[in-house]
């Protein structure tokens, strides 16, 4: 089963690509800004939440006493 985090990141980049394409196609700067927003949101999701999920999978350290 696909992880919901991965689906979210992929959808953010797809939304960014659609926004950029539509902005270039219509020549409207608003859609370029929207595409940039979704791209930056996707990058944030890939880096921050991805790091958190990776960190949770690490084995906890055993403390020496």
Secondary structure, DSSP 4 states (H G I P E B T S, - for coil): ---HHHHHHHHHHHHHHHHHHHHHHHT-HHHHHHHHHHHHHHHHIIIIIHHHHHHHHSPPPPPP-
